[in-house]
Amino acid sequence: MLDYFLSLGGTVFVPIIMFIIALIFRIPFLQAVKSGVTIGIGFVGMGLVIVMAIDSLSPAIKLMIARFGLHLNLLDVGAGPASGVGYATAVGAIVIPVIFLFNIVLLVTRLTKTMNVDIYNYWHYAITGAIVNILTGSLVWGAVAAMCHATWSLKMADLSAKRVQSIVGLEGISIPQGWGSSSVPIALALEWVYQRIPFMKNNNIDASEIQKRFGMTGDPVIIGVILGILFGLAAGYGFKDLANLVITVAAIMVLFPRMIRLIVEGLLPISDGARQFLQKHFHGRELYIGLDSAVTLGHPTTIAVGLLLIPVMLIIAGFLPGNRVLPLADLPVAPFFVCMATVIHRGDFLRTLVTSIITMIMVLLISTHFAPFFTEMAANGGFNLAKDGAKITALSVGNAFGWSISELMSMGIIGIIVCVVITALVVIGLRNRELSA
């Protein structure tokens, strides 16, 4: 039954989940229907923009790869196939009920403020658990690894919730998404560094501020035109293809935020209802609804840095020692890799760009390291993604949390104990920090 609902896809599954949540929070039936469907419309619109981005940018990316002479032997197959691979594993088969019930236990025991309803993206936890399952030969330790990843994600969601709410303009939400949450500690550490660099300290120039300071030069449409021209020239396009690409990139800059506004519009009644319900039944406790990082993509800095990251990533991939990944399928959706950096840096363009470049270097190296495991999982799950003995991976499995947990647990029982102890310390430490705030 659960597999059937997951097979409906995010544009149907997510609205159904949000509709049920709305009813639980005592929102009137028709208002709950409208909220769920509005969220679905927003996801449909965002999906169309993503498809447009992939269709338009993928040919340019392939030409850039050829022009840069990249000879890398690990193909990035993208997040879509990666999620399928994750759920086709033994850990993936149990991850949804295990993590959902575990989340409720953490919520009831006040060890987290976030209820992660972004069930589809539990696949990130499944990937981590599946890798540990391969390394240890134990399904139990694989499940423990997935729970550790979920716990770290929930606490990062708690930690970044206020900044997320400020960026999105929606109270009562947080982002426990498996990849986005893993970038939070990196962005926080770099934010500490930036505050000690004179020209970056307290800097807060986002794409909107650029428009205010530089007029039309900072307008999202103009930024899209400039980025489109850069991509077209890098790909060696003639005028016709370049002009089409320019219009498409400008459209992405404009349409992404508008689709996100639809999602937020649908979430507003649910957010208000949830706050009232929780105040009544949880005695005023501050609790958050954990959502997909997609709700943060409307920020202009996220879109601009995400698009700019595409050619930068290709250049880095070609020269980074130790990297064997050819970025491809996940590149057109690069804003997903940027969004939490935008949140932590409060929209500042320069800090977000620098953090994103550093983070993506780590992503390339981790996804290279995970390629043999990912290829084995795909083969065992019946996915014919690799041919002639080739290995595959995805940028979206280049997860710092997944790497840390798998490295620890690969050391045997001592490493497993250390991982569980670190998880407990993270929970207790951040919980004490919340109580003393």
N, C-alpha and C positions, 0 to 999 in steps of 0.2 A: 504493500500500500504506500509506504513511504517512498519507495523507488518511483512509483507512478507519479506522485506529487512532484518529486524532484525533476522528473522527465518533462514536466510542464514548462520548465524554464523560468528564469527570474521574473519575466514580465507577467507571468500568471501566478507563480508560486508565492512571490513576495507580497503582491496585493491580497492574496487569500490569507496569508499569515497576519498581515496588518489589519485586515477586516476582522479576523478572530480576536486579535488583541484589542481592537476598538470596542468590540462587544463586551469583552472581559472588563474593560474600563468604563462600562455603562454608557457608552456613546450611543445615541439613538440609531436605530437600525439603518435608516436611509442615509444618515450622515456617515455612518460606518461604511456603507456601500460606496458613497461618493468619495470618501477619503481613500479607500482601497483602490478604486478604479482610477482616481486621479494619480495616485502613486504609480499605478501600472502604466498610465499614459505617459508619465514622465520617463519611466524606464524604457518604454517603446521608443519614445523620441530620442533618448540617449543612445539606445541601441542602433537606431538609424544613423545617428551622427557618427557612432563608432564604426559602423559598417562603411559609411562614406569615407571616413578617415583611412580605414584599412584598404579599401578599394583604390583610393587616390594616392595614398602614400607608399603602398607596398611596391608598385612598379618603380617609383623614384628611389626607394630604398635599395632595390635590387640593382638598379643602374649605378647608384653611389657605391655599392659594394664592389661592383665590377670595376668602376673607375678608380677606387682606392686600392684595388688589388688585394682584397682581403681573402686569405686562404685559411679559413678556419673550419674545422671538421665536426663541430658539434652544432647541430641545427636547433635554433630556438623555435619550438612548435607552438608556443603561446599558452595563455591561461586556460582557454576552453578545453583543449585536449588534456592539459595538466589536471584539471578538476576531474575529468572522466577517469584518468589514470588513478588519481587518489582514491576515488570512491570504488574503484574496481579491485582494491586490495582487501586483505583480511581485516586490517584495521579500519579501512573505509567503510566496511559493512556494518561495523558497530559504533562508529565514531559519533553519529548524530544522537542516538539515545544516551550514550555514555556522557558526552560533553554537555548535553542539555540538562540532564539530571544533576551532573556535577556542578554546573553553573547555579542551579536552584539551591543546592546545598551551601555553596559559597555565599549566595545572596541571603539565605535565611540565617546563616551564622555570622552575618555582617562582615565577611571577609572580602566582599566586593560590593560595589554599588551598581554594577552593570548587569543587566539581563540581556545576553546576546541573542537576539532574535534573527540575526543574519545567518540563518541555518545553512544556506547554500554554501557559504564560504568556510564552513567547517572543513572543507577539503584541504585547506592549508595545514590544519592539525593532522589530518589523515596522512598527508605526505610525510610529515615529520615522524609520525608513528610507524609508517610503513618502512621507512629507512632504518629506524631502530630495530624493527622486526627482522629485517634482512641482516643487520649487523649482529644481533644477539641470538637470532633464531627463536625468539620468544614473543608470542602475541601479547602476553600480559605486559611485558616491558614496552612493547610498541604502544599499547593503550595508555600506559603510564606516561610515556613520552608525549603522546597527543594531549593528555590532561595537563602536563607541565606547560606545553606550548599555549594551550587555552588559558591557563592561569596567568601566565606572563602577559598575554594579550589583554585579558580582563583588567589587570592592574595598570597596564599602560593606558587603557581606555579610561579608567578612573582618573589617572594622573593628568591626562590631556583633555578631559571632558569640558572644562570651562573654556579653554581656548577653542575647542571645536565648536561649542555653542556660540562663541563670539564671532567666529568666521562664518558659520552657516546662518546665524541669526535665528536659532531655534533652541529653546530651552529643553532640558531633560534628555539629551541624547549624548552618546559617546561612540567611539569607533574602536571596536575590538577585532576588526578584520585581520586575519592572520598575517598578511604581509605588511599592511599599513602600520599596525601596532608595533611591528619589529623595527621600524625605522624611527620610532619615537625616542628611544635612548640615545641613538646616534645623533639625532637632531638636537636633543637637549644638551648633550656633551659639547657639541659644536657651538651651540648658542652660548654656553659658558665661555668658550674660547673667544667668540666674536665680541662679547661684551668687554673683552680686555684688549681689543684692537681699536685704536683711536678712530679710524675712519669708518669702522663698522659698528662701533658702540652706539646703542640706542637708535641705530639707523632703521627707518621704517618707510621705505619707498616701494609701494606695490605698484602694479600696473595701472591702477586707478590714479595713484598719486603722480605717476609719470605723465598721465594725460593732463592732470591739473597743471603740472609744471611746464610741460612742453606742448600743450595744446593738442592739435590734431595728430601730432607725431606719436602721442601716447594712446590714441584711440585704438580700441581692440581691432577694428577693421584695418587700420593702417598697419598695426603690428602684424596682423595676419598677412597683409600684402607683402610686407618686408620679408617675413619668414618664408612665404610662398616663393618669392623671387630667389631667396637664398637656396631653398631646396631644389628649385628648378635648375638653377645654374650649376649646383653641385652634381645634379643628375645629367647635365648636358642636354637639357630639353631645348627644343625649338620653340618658337613663339606660341604656337597653338597649344602644345602640351603645358608650357609654362603658364600661359594665361588661365587654363583650366585649373591648374594646381593652385594658383594664386587665389582664385575665387573659392576653391574648396577650403583652403587653409583659413581664409578670412571667415568663411561660413562656420567653421569649427569654433573659431574664437567667439563668434556671436551666438551660435545655437547651443553650445554646451551650457552656458549659464542659464539660458532660458528654459532648457529642459530640466535643469536642477531646480529651478524655481517652482516648476510644476510638482516635483517630488516633495519639496518642502511645503508647498501649499496643501498637499494631501496629508502630510505628517502633522501639520499644526493642530488640527482638532484632536488627533490621537495624543500628541504631546501634552496638550492642555488637560485632556481627560485622564491621562496617566498620572500627571502631577496631582490632580484632585483625588484620584483613587488612592494613590500611595500615601498622601498626607492623611487620608481618613483611616486607612487600614494598617499603615505602618508607622503610625504616630509621628508623622512629620519627617520620617527618614528621607534623606535625599537619595533617590535612586534614578538610574539612567536606563534608557532603551538603547541597546547596542545595535548600531546600524552599519551597513556597508559603507566603505570609504567613498563610494560614488557620490554621496550627498555633499561632499566637500569640493567636488570638481568644478563648481561654478565660479570659483575665485579666479579672477583674471591672471594673477601671478602663477597659479597652478597650470593653467592652460598655456601661457606664454613660455614658461620654463620647460614644461613637458614637451612642447613642440621643438623648442630650441635644443632639447636634449637628444633628439633623434640623430642629427648629423654628428653631434659631439660624441655620442655613444659609439657610432661606427668608427670614428677616428680612434677613440680609446681602445676599442676592441682589437683594432689592428696592431696596436703598439704595446698593449699591456702584457708584461711578462707573466706567463702562467695561464693566460686566458686562451681557451680554445673554442669559445662560444661565438657563433655567428648570429648576432642579434637580427631578428626578423619579425616573427609573428607578434611579439609583445611590444615592438617599437611604436607602432601607431597609437597605442594606448598608454604611452609614457606618462601622461598626467597622473595616472594611478600611482606611479612610483614617486611622484612629487608631492602629492596632496598633504601628507602629514608634516612634511618639512615646511610647507606654507603655513600650516596651523601653528607649529611650534615657533616659527620665526615671525608670526603675526603678519604674514603677507609680504614681508620684505623681499624684494626681487633678488638682490645680490646674494644675501645669505641663503635664500632658498636654492638658488642656482649652484652655489659652491657646495652646499650640503648634498644636493641631488647628485652632483658629479662624484663626490666621495662615496656616497651610498651606492651608486651604480657600479663603481669599481669593485666594491665588495660583492655586489650581486653577480657580476661576471665571474669572479673567482669562485664563489660558492656554487653557482649553477654549473660551472666546469667540474667542480669536485663531486657534485651530486649526479652528474650525467650517467655513470655506470648503474647506479641504483635506480634512477628514473627509467632508464632503458629496460632494466630487468623487470620493473613494476609494469611497464607498458606491455612487455612481451607476455608476462604472466596473466595480465588482465585481458589478453586477446586483442590488443590494439596493434595494428600493423603500421606503426609510425616510423619504424626504422627498417631499412632494407640493406641487404648485402652486408650484414654485420656492423652497420654504422650505428653510432650512439647518438641519442637525442637528449635534449634538456629543455628548460624553459626559464626565461628570466624571472618569471613569477615564482619559481621554486628556489631562487637564490635568496633564501630567507635567513637572516642573522640568528633568529631564535631557533629555527630548525637546525642550523649548522651547530650552534652551541650545544643544544640538547643532544644531538646525535653524536657529537665528538665526546661528550662526557660519558654517555651511556655505552659507547663502544669500548670503554676501558674495563667493562665488567661490573661486578657488583659494587666495587668501591666507587666507580664513576656514577653508577645509578644512584647510590646513596647521596653522593655529593650533589647531583642534579636535584634530587628531591629536597635536600636541605636548603640549597640555594633558592628553590621555589618557595619553600616555607619562609625563608628570611625575606624574600621580596614581598610576600603577602603581609607578613607581620610588620616589616619596616615601613611599608607604604601605608598600612593601616594605622600605625602609631603616628605617622606624619599627618594623616588626615584628622586624627583625633586632637592633635596638638595645634592644628591650623586655626 
